[in-house]
Amino acid sequence: MPRKRSVKLRCPICKKPTRTADADFPFCSDRCRLIDLGKWASGEYVIPSTVNDADEAIADRDEEEP
């Protein structure tokens, strides 16, 4: 019977080891999970988006024309 593999990673907040089988994965505890949620809610984490300058320039030019 094959063994179920458990990946050992570190908590992104406090860097303690954690396993995929843990209830709070990828965090080590509910406290670290809430800290991470607070960082998202406060805007500390952002997802970068690519903006095409050419598309913006075309849109701006179209708005200026009568």
Buried (B, 14 or more C-beta within 10 A) or exposed (E): EEEEEEEEBEBBBEEEEBEEEBEEBBBBBEEBBEBBEEEEEEEEEEEEEEEEEEEEEEEEEEEEEE
